[in-house]
Amino acid sequence: MKNKSTFRKGWVGISLTLVLITLLVVPLPFAPPNDIRMILDHTHEVYIAPPCFDEAEATNYLTETTWDKAQEKDYVSNSDCTTQLMEPVSYSLLKRIGEKLGLMESVWSW
């Protein structure tokens, strides 16, 4: 009976380890954080990601805001550049943890 109990504990430990490793390595989709910087062009009612600003044909009626505030305004993306930058990105949970701890740079660090 003692061997059976030890055998079960061993399999449970191995199974939990495999699940944990899988969660840390398998890519998962992550959306842009709500507090990321965005630029609003109120004349054209569009939002612009800062890396795309140089190619944007923006007016002088600009404000800086966050991604969640830009979404609340119901503005549309200024260009394909901004649209692509604001799409969810797949990467491992280990990388996500590294970002949160400040050990790795975020995809959206602009």
ABEGO torsion letter per residue (X at the ends): XAAAAAAAAAAAAAAAAAAAAAAAABBBBBBBBAABBBBBBAAAGBBBBAAAAAABBBBABBBBBBAAAAAAAGBBBABAAAAAAABBBBBBAAAAAAAAAGABBBAABX
